[in-house]
Structures are given as C-alpha cells and as structure tokens.
Amino acid sequence: MSAIFWFRRDLRLQDNEALTAAFESHPDGVAAVYMFNQPEYQVLEGIRQHSLTESIRSLSHDIDGQLNVLQVQSVSEFSQRLLKICKQTRIAKVYAMESFDPKGISEQTLLSKELGSAGIELHLVGSAYAVLPGKVSKPDGGNYRVYTPFYKAWMNLADVLPKVLPSKLNWLSIEETKDVPKPTKVSPIKVIAGEDFALRTFERFTDRALDHYDEMRNRADLSGTSHLSHALAHGEIHPRTLLATIGDSPAHEVFRKEIAWREFYADVLFHYPHTVDDYYEPRFKKLRYDTGAIADERFAAWCKGETGYPMVDAGMRQLLAEGWMHNRVRMIVASFLVKDLHIEWTKGAEHFEAHLSDFDPASNSHGWQWTAGCGTDASPYYRIFNPILQGLKFDPDGKYVRKYIPELRHLEGSAAHEPWDIFDGYSGGYPAQIVDHSEERNESLARLEELKSQNS
Ligand SMILES: Cc1cc2nc3c(=O)[nH]c(=O)nc-3n(C[C@H](O)[C@H](O)[C@H](O)COP(=O)(O)OP(=O)(O)OC[C@H]3O[C@@H](n4cnc5c(N)ncnc54)[C@H](O)[C@@H]3O)c2cc1C
C-alpha cells in the first residue's frame, strides 16, 4: 500500500519524524505533495516569495524532482485535489507533520474533516519542536506563563534523538505538476536555502561561533549567531538535530536556551491562539497609542529606516535589504516603535511578517509582545531601550550602522551612533531625529501610569 506525504513547514528529509513514519509503514511508495496556496503567496513581499520558492525548489531537487506542487486557491481546493489523487491511486492515508499555530491547526482540521468524510485518514506525526507544544506542564497541570520554569521542565522532556529515514526511499510518481512557481516580485538579495544549506550553516556555526555564542550573540556587528532562523521556520532543519550536537559548556547552554525560547513561544501561542495578533496581557489594549497623520508619517519613517536614530535605522534597513535582522536590533527597533513612537506593536509585527524570511507566527507575535511589555515577561519594570546606548554597547565601533546607512559612512568608529555630536555629522544627508528619546521615554512612562490608574 502506498501513501501520500504532505510537506508543510518541514521542507527536509533528514530527522523528519512524519516522513520516517510514512516510509516505515509504506515502503512500496510515498507520493510527495506541497500545497502552494496562491492567494497567500501573492501577498508576500519579494524576499519571502524567493526564500519560500527556493526552499521548495531545493526539496524538489533532493527528491529527484518528485515533489508534486499543487497550486490552489484555498485549503478546501487542496483537499479536493488530494481526494482526487487518492481515488486515482487507491491511497487511503495522508501523512503530515502536525502544526500547532492557529493557521496550521485550521488547515489540518479542515483537511482531516474533508478527507475523513471520504474514508481517507490524515495522520499527523511529530512537530517542528523538540517537545510538542502543550506537553510541558506545571506540577498542577497548568501551562507555564514564564520562560525560566518552562525551560527547566522542557529540558526534562526534550527529544534530542534525530529520527532516521529508511535507507531506500521509493518516491511514488503521480501525474501532477512538479513545477515550482516563479516569484512574481523582486528580491533585494539572491536567496540560498534548502536542507543542505541549513546543515552547512549549522556546521559553519559550530566550527566558528558556537563556542563563543554567549559572549557574541548580542553583538550586531559580529556574525556571532547561527542564522538558522530561516531554516527552522521553513523546517529545513529540526531543533532535534541541533540539540543532539550541542554540549554543556556555558556557550552551548545559552544556545540551547535560545532554541527553547522558540519552543516556549510556540507553547504559549498554542495555549492562547488569539495572541497571534492580539494582546497576551489584555489590559495593554487600553494604553494610549498614537494614530492619525503624524503617527502614520512616523511609522513610514520607521519602516524605511529614517528615524534619525542610527541603530534603529540600520536594523530597519537590514530588514528591507536582507529579510533578516539581528535579535538585539529587533528588540531595539520594536521598543522604539512602541515606546518612542507610541504605535501599537501589531503594526510593527505586520511589517516584520511581510519582510522577515524567517517569519514565524509564535516568535514574531511574542517577540513583539515581550518587547512592548504586554507579553510573557517576568520582569516587573517597564523596559524602555535607549537606542543610542544600545547602539554604543552592541555595535561599539559603528560597523553595523555604517554597513546599512551610507549617509553615516564618513563617520569613524562609534561617532556613527551620534552624528549630532560631530560637526559634519549630517553632511552625508542622514535625517534628523523624528522624536526626542528622553521626552518620549517620559511620555511612555506617563501613559503607563495613566493605564495603571484606570485599572486601580
Ligand atoms: C520583535 C521580534 C520579532 C521576532 N520575530 C521572529 C520571527 O518572526 N521568526 C523567528 O524565527 N524569530 C523571531 N524573533 C526571534 C529572534 O530575533 C530570531 O529568532 C533570531 O534573531 C534569528 O537569528 P539566528 O538564527 O541567528 O538566531 P540564534 O541566536 O542563532 O538562535 C538560534 C535559534 O533560536 C531561536 N531563537 C533565538 N532567539 C529567539 C527569541 N528571542 N525568540 C524565539 N526564538 C529565538 C531561533 O529559532 C534561532 O534561529 C523575533 C524577535 C523579536 C524581538
């Protein structure tokens, strides 16, 4: 008996629990399909279109061109197409990785229902995580709302044994198009993606940076992080593969903790699915935010990287240029949008979603909410990043800022962070600050007090 394997955000062969299960139970043949949802694809910015098609193209290459790319207008159309294939090939079982975010859950629920009514089973196996979201629980059975105790419990459950595929894979050939659609928008960079590239990226990281990860990871000017977020978001590598390799040194431990942040946010989103685009701490909905023409202008300046704050602008320009931003800088730009420009985090999260090639619903929403102060955060105070001090600390020689902001390239060393202190600081045409950080900091704290008094 043959089966179908539906590739989702698990675009790889190695250490793919669901794929291993499909081949172990159906050595005669497995037909590979990918749901290419055209309406969802067409709204993606160029960089996301290119990074997705590159991942799919690479997977298709890895399975000898046997990936059937089903271009559809909806999940319902996808299930009708699957039903037709099942009927033609007498297949009664579809395997896939289980998804735990709201969109993935709604896809698999609909598919399971529609296939099920025709007697076809959708068999969901594994996840994109070392521990299934929803599995880590407190001794009283509840879920964790704070990261550190989650991490301790997660460590006891984390699955670090990579799943091995049978040595012979019999891909079933079916009469469907194998063509991967071409991007319809331009990307600012040529994207390299795929399982092989992900494994090489991890190898390069372990050789060059992992042993210093704890000291280097916050430096925006150094390549001290793994750059594996795209691969993890598309499932070109599984966290098990990473966890199986790393050791127990302090640097390795910090890296493991970052992997666990991704799992924590997936767990939080699973328990509170509305938080994908809504407040985790609902009282912050009532905080006074700015809207209207001035707020719109400021938002546009933030998106373009023209706020007059070098570290913020470098980050926002890196996002547009590369579809990626350093984690420390993501926090700085997010804090600036919410605490200095008083604009709701949801607008920033949408902009990130449009441009990040590593977009992940849980990490994005909760990364934003953590920084905005309305998410999961054990800290009792309201964190407001000083964008200038953060720049001086995490890009001490101004290299990162000069890389992305040509108007500041004539300034040496850390001077690039403070063009207002240099007599020709603005001669490259760099814009003036759109707001004053210390005034906006006070304003932000005043609005927080206002909110507290409403709630008391
Ligand atoms: C406002 C904001 C939005 C974010 N949006 C996303 C997003 O859409 N997609 C995404 O993958 N990450 C997101 N992050 C988390 C983090 O910035 C990126 O995962 C990280 O910068 C990716 O670079 P790296 O692979 O070199 O990370 P490394 O430092 O090498 O970390 C290894 C892996 O651990 C995970 N990780 C690391 N830090 C975090 C974190 N703070 N939260 C969750 N997972 C983490 C990632 O999967 C990452 O690839 C966001 C953070 C913030 C503050």
PDBQT file of the ligand as one rigid body, heavy atoms in Angstrom, charges set to zero:
ROOT
HETATM    1  C1  LIG A 501      10.289  41.773  17.754  1.00  0.00    +0.000 C 
HETATM    2  C2  LIG A 501      10.860  40.397  17.460  1.00  0.00    +0.000 A 
HETATM    3  C3  LIG A 501      10.360  39.649  16.404  1.00  0.00    +0.000 A 
HETATM    4  C4  LIG A 501      10.882  38.382  16.122  1.00  0.00    +0.000 A 
HETATM    5  N1  LIG A 501      10.363  37.659  15.071  1.00  0.00    +0.000 NA
HETATM    6  C5  LIG A 501      10.843  36.424  14.803  1.00  0.00    +0.000 A 
HETATM    7  C6  LIG A 501      10.315  35.640  13.736  1.00  0.00    +0.000 A 
HETATM    8  O1  LIG A 501       9.359  36.019  13.046  1.00  0.00    +0.000 OA
HETATM    9  N2  LIG A 501      10.898  34.437  13.469  1.00  0.00    +0.000 N 
HETATM   10  C7  LIG A 501      11.939  33.951  14.223  1.00  0.00    +0.000 A 
HETATM   11  O2  LIG A 501      12.426  32.852  13.945  1.00  0.00    +0.000 OA
HETATM   12  N3  LIG A 501      12.416  34.654  15.264  1.00  0.00    +0.000 NA
HETATM   13  C8  LIG A 501      11.925  35.863  15.566  1.00  0.00    +0.000 A 
HETATM   14  N4  LIG A 501      12.449  36.584  16.616  1.00  0.00    +0.000 N 
HETATM   15  C9  LIG A 501      13.467  35.955  17.482  1.00  0.00    +0.000 C 
HETATM   16  C10 LIG A 501      14.928  36.196  17.073  1.00  0.00    +0.000 C 
HETATM   17  O3  LIG A 501      15.147  37.539  16.820  1.00  0.00    +0.000 OA
HETATM   18  C11 LIG A 501      15.366  35.379  15.858  1.00  0.00    +0.000 C 
HETATM   19  O4  LIG A 501      14.992  34.035  16.007  1.00  0.00    +0.000 OA
HETATM   20  C12 LIG A 501      16.892  35.426  15.694  1.00  0.00    +0.000 C 
HETATM   21  O5  LIG A 501      17.315  36.751  15.540  1.00  0.00    +0.000 OA
HETATM   22  C13 LIG A 501      17.298  34.603  14.494  1.00  0.00    +0.000 C 
HETATM   23  O6  LIG A 501      18.666  34.678  14.272  1.00  0.00    +0.000 OA
HETATM   24  P1  LIG A 501      19.604  33.406  14.447  1.00  0.00    +0.000 P 
HETATM   25  O7  LIG A 501      19.009  32.246  13.750  1.00  0.00    +0.000 OA
HETATM   26  O8  LIG A 501      20.973  33.795  14.079  1.00  0.00    +0.000 OA
HETATM   27  O9  LIG A 501      19.464  33.179  15.998  1.00  0.00    +0.000 OA
HETATM   28  P2  LIG A 501      20.400  32.410  17.057  1.00  0.00    +0.000 P 
HETATM   29  O10 LIG A 501      20.798  33.396  18.081  1.00  0.00    +0.000 OA
HETATM   30  O11 LIG A 501      21.447  31.644  16.400  1.00  0.00    +0.000 OA
HETATM   31  O12 LIG A 501      19.370  31.425  17.786  1.00  0.00    +0.000 OA
HETATM   32  C14 LIG A 501      19.134  30.089  17.307  1.00  0.00    +0.000 C 
HETATM   33  C15 LIG A 501      17.663  29.909  17.090  1.00  0.00    +0.000 C 
HETATM   34  O13 LIG A 501      16.972  30.039  18.334  1.00  0.00    +0.000 OA
HETATM   35  C16 LIG A 501      15.706  30.660  18.127  1.00  0.00    +0.000 C 
HETATM   36  N5  LIG A 501      15.684  31.944  18.824  1.00  0.00    +0.000 N 
HETATM   37  C17 LIG A 501      16.734  32.732  19.137  1.00  0.00    +0.000 A 
HETATM   38  N6  LIG A 501      16.315  33.817  19.828  1.00  0.00    +0.000 NA
HETATM   39  C18 LIG A 501      14.975  33.712  19.934  1.00  0.00    +0.000 A 
HETATM   40  C19 LIG A 501      13.968  34.525  20.518  1.00  0.00    +0.000 A 
HETATM   41  N7  LIG A 501      14.256  35.651  21.168  1.00  0.00    +0.000 N 
HETATM   42  N8  LIG A 501      12.692  34.129  20.405  1.00  0.00    +0.000 NA
HETATM   43  C20 LIG A 501      12.353  32.978  19.768  1.00  0.00    +0.000 A 
HETATM   44  N9  LIG A 501      13.275  32.169  19.186  1.00  0.00    +0.000 NA
HETATM   45  C21 LIG A 501      14.556  32.529  19.275  1.00  0.00    +0.000 A 
HETATM   46  C22 LIG A 501      15.580  30.887  16.629  1.00  0.00    +0.000 C 
HETATM   47  O14 LIG A 501      14.873  29.824  16.054  1.00  0.00    +0.000 OA
HETATM   48  C23 LIG A 501      17.027  30.936  16.177  1.00  0.00    +0.000 C 
HETATM   49  O15 LIG A 501      17.201  30.597  14.818  1.00  0.00    +0.000 OA
HETATM   50  C24 LIG A 501      11.924  37.851  16.925  1.00  0.00    +0.000 A 
HETATM   51  C25 LIG A 501      12.432  38.626  17.987  1.00  0.00    +0.000 A 
HETATM   52  C26 LIG A 501      11.906  39.870  18.248  1.00  0.00    +0.000 A 
HETATM   53  C27 LIG A 501      12.465  40.682  19.387  1.00  0.00    +0.000 C 
ENDROOT
TORSDOF 0
